[in-house]
Amino acid sequence: MRPKKELGQNFLTDAKTVEKLISASNPQKTDVYLEIGAGEGAVTKVLAPRVKKVIAVELDPDLVPNLKRLTDTINNIDVINSDALNFICIDVSIHRYKINKVVGSIPYQITSPLLHCLAKVRLEIESVTLLIQKEVAQKILAKPPKASYLSNFVQTYFNSRFVVAVSRERFYPVPKVDGAVITIQPRGLDGKTPAVEPEIWSAFLHQCFKFPRKMLKKVFDEKILKETGIDSRLRPQEIELPQWQKLFNLYDYGKKI
């Protein structure tokens, strides 16, 4: 198959990297996996024999016939031609299939939307293991003074861990940037379930990072910042997550947005 640039297709071709991605998710015989972007089945065929079931979701209809041929020899794979974001957030099929783990090598353009979708269903899954662009992985894991909107959003709902860097040479066609495997685990599993809904929290953080290079006093009332103990001269990337949460609660953004 010729990779489709408009779908961000870069197929993982290295068996060792496939093994690292799967191993990072700690597969068990009782697990039901959602695989996002099953592609040519490089991950699917290795993962399926180790778990109870793999729900292999692939957007490109041209790839589906080859994926379905896997089911001739491996009977615990369900191949679904669908947009993974719709599958998770709109169809809510993640509930119907009783999926408890997610894995996938995903293109840049769906990384942030996918993480937002998963935040909505975070208590239904145990872990998410993704192969994504290395730079995006670094943004997700960033801490002050290099924090970002994405790092604050993801770290509110998930505990995140960097697993391994992946050379761009492990893909076909070779992309312009390297990749990285990360795992994220919903915060509800550690007894610290966030109370605020993802849509409201996202809107608040977007306002916080509206002017990322300007001091906070350009965005917020200095009196409110003082009450939260935040230096108004700091910039958004320098603020710790608990301070954002304190500012959110004090100013009651849930009612203002």
C-alpha positions in Angstrom: 0.0 0.0 0.0 1.2 3.5 -0.8 1.1 5.5 2.5 -1.5 8.4 2.4 0.1 11.7 3.4 -3.3 13.2 4.2 -3.9 10.6 6.9 -0.4 11.0 8.4 0.5 7.4 7.6 4.0 6.3 8.6 4.0 2.6 9.2 6.0 1.1 12.0 8.3 -1.5 10.4 10.7 -2.4 13.2 9.9 -5.6 15.1 12.0 -4.5 18.2 10.0 -1.3 18.4 6.7 -3.2 18.1 7.8 -5.3 21.0 8.8 -2.3 23.1 5.4 -0.6 22.5 3.5 -3.8 23.4 5.7 -4.6 26.5 5.3 -1.1 27.8 1.5 -1.7 28.0 2.1 -4.9 30.2 -0.4 -7.2 28.3 -2.3 -9.8 30.3 -4.5 -12.7 29.1 -7.5 -11.0 30.6 -7.0 -7.7 28.8 -9.2 -6.2 26.1 -7.3 -3.8 23.9 -8.3 -1.0 21.7 -5.6 -0.5 19.0 -5.8 2.9 17.4 -4.6 3.0 13.8 -3.9 -0.7 13.2 -2.5 0.0 9.8 -0.9 -3.0 8.3 -1.2 -5.1 11.5 2.4 -5.0 12.7 1.3 -4.5 16.3 -2.1 -6.3 16.0 -0.6 -9.7 15.1 2.0 -9.6 17.9 -0.4 -8.3 20.5 -3.4 -10.5 19.9 -1.9 -13.9 21.0 -1.0 -12.4 24.4 -4.4 -11.0 25.4 -8.2 -11.8 25.5 -9.2 -9.5 22.6 -7.9 -6.8 20.3 -10.4 -4.2 18.8 -8.3 -3.0 15.9 -9.7 0.3 14.6 -8.4 1.6 11.3 -9.7 4.7 9.5 -8.3 3.9 6.0 -10.7 1.4 4.3 -8.0 0.3 1.9 -6.1 -1.2 4.8 -9.1 -3.1 6.3 -9.1 -6.1 4.0 -5.5 -7.1 4.9 -6.3 -6.6 8.6 -9.3 -8.8 8.3 -7.1 -11.6 6.8 -5.4 -11.8 10.2 -8.6 -13.0 11.7 -8.3 -16.1 9.5 -5.6 -17.4 11.8 -6.1 -15.2 14.9 -9.7 -15.4 16.1 -9.6 -12.8 18.9 -9.3 -9.7 16.7 -12.2 -7.5 15.7 -11.4 -5.2 12.8 -13.4 -2.0 12.7 -13.2 0.6 9.9 -13.8 3.8 11.9 -12.4 7.1 13.1 -10.9 6.3 16.5 -12.0 9.6 17.9 -15.6 8.8 17.0 -15.2 5.3 18.3 -14.2 6.6 21.7 -16.0 9.8 22.2 -19.2 9.6 20.1 -20.0 5.9 19.7 -18.6 5.3 23.2 -17.8 1.8 21.9 -15.0 1.7 24.4 -17.7 0.9 27.0 -19.6 -1.7 25.0 -16.4 -3.8 24.4 -15.3 -3.4 28.0 -11.9 -2.2 26.8 -9.4 -1.7 29.6 -6.2 -0.8 27.7 -5.3 1.3 24.7 -2.3 1.1 22.4 -1.4 2.7 19.1 1.1 4.4 16.9 -0.7 7.6 16.0 -0.2 10.6 13.7 0.5 14.0 15.1 -2.8 15.6 14.1 -4.9 13.3 16.4 -2.6 13.2 19.4 -4.2 16.1 21.3 -7.8 15.3 20.3 -7.3 11.7 21.3 -6.0 12.7 24.8 -9.0 14.9 25.3 -11.3 12.1 24.3 -9.6 9.7 26.6 -9.8 12.2 29.5 -13.6 11.9 29.2 -13.6 8.1 29.6 -10.5 7.9 31.9 -12.2 5.7 34.6 -13.0 3.0 32.1 -9.4 2.2 31.1 -6.3 1.2 33.0 -3.6 2.4 30.7 -2.8 4.1 27.4 0.4 3.3 25.6 1.2 5.5 22.5 4.0 5.9 20.0 3.9 9.6 19.1 6.2 12.3 17.9 9.0 12.8 20.3 8.5 16.5 20.6 4.8 16.0 21.5 5.8 13.5 24.1 8.2 16.0 25.6 5.4 18.6 25.7 3.1 16.2 27.5 5.7 15.4 30.1 7.0 19.0 30.5 7.2 20.6 33.9 7.8 24.3 34.8 9.6 26.4 33.6 8.7 24.6 30.3 5.1 23.6 31.0 2.5 23.9 28.2 -1.2 23.8 27.8 -1.0 20.2 26.9 1.2 19.2 29.8 -1.1 20.8 32.3 -4.2 19.2 30.7 -2.8 15.7 30.5 -1.2 15.7 33.9 -4.5 16.7 35.5 -6.1 13.5 34.3 -3.2 11.1 33.8 0.0 10.0 35.4 2.5 10.0 32.4 5.8 8.2 31.8 8.4 8.3 29.0 9.3 4.8 27.9 11.8 5.0 25.0 12.8 7.2 22.1 12.2 5.7 18.6 14.3 6.7 15.6 12.4 8.0 12.5 14.3 5.2 10.6 11.9 2.7 12.2 9.0 3.9 10.0 8.0 3.8 6.3 8.0 6.3 4.8 10.6 7.9 7.0 9.1 10.9 8.8 10.9 14.2 9.4 11.0 13.7 13.2 11.7 11.0 15.7 9.1 9.3 17.8 8.7 8.2 21.4 6.7 5.7 23.4 4.8 7.0 26.4 2.3 5.4 28.8 -0.4 7.3 30.6 -2.6 6.0 33.5 -5.8 7.6 34.5 -5.6 9.5 37.8 -8.7 7.8 39.1 -6.7 4.7 39.7 -4.5 6.5 42.3 -7.4 7.8 44.3 -7.0 11.3 43.0 -9.8 11.7 40.5 -10.0 15.3 39.3 -13.4 16.9 40.0 -13.5 19.3 37.1 -14.9 18.2 33.7 -12.3 18.1 30.9 -14.2 20.6 28.7 -14.3 23.2 31.4 -10.7 22.6 32.5 -9.6 22.8 28.9 -11.3 26.2 28.4 -9.7 27.5 31.5 -6.2 26.4 30.5 -6.6 27.8 27.0 -7.2 31.2 28.7 -4.2 30.7 30.9 -2.0 30.1 27.9 -3.7 32.6 25.7 -0.5 34.8 25.8 2.2 32.2 26.6 5.1 34.7 26.5 3.4 37.5 28.5 3.3 37.9 32.2 0.2 36.6 33.9 -0.9 40.1 35.0 -1.7 40.7 31.3 -4.4 37.9 31.5 -5.6 37.8 35.2 -6.5 40.4 37.8 -3.4 40.9 40.0 -5.5 40.8 43.2 -6.7 37.2 42.3 -3.2 36.1 41.5 -2.0 37.5 44.9 -4.7 35.5 46.7 -3.5 32.3 45.1 0.2 33.1 45.9 1.1 33.4 42.2 3.7 36.0 41.2 2.0 38.1 38.6 5.3 38.6 36.8 5.6 35.0 35.9 4.7 33.5 32.6 2.3 30.6 32.1 4.9 28.0 31.4 6.5 28.7 34.9 3.3 27.9 36.9 2.9 24.6 38.8 -0.3 22.6 38.1 -1.6 22.9 41.8 -1.4 26.7 41.4 -3.6 26.6 38.3 -6.0 24.4 40.2 -6.1 26.8 43.1 -6.7 29.8 40.8 -9.5 27.9 39.0 -11.2 27.1 42.3 -10.8 30.6 43.8 -12.1 32.4 40.7 -14.9 29.8 40.2 -14.2 29.4 36.5 -16.6 26.5 36.3 -19.5 29.0 36.5 -17.8 31.7 34.4 -17.1 29.6 31.3 
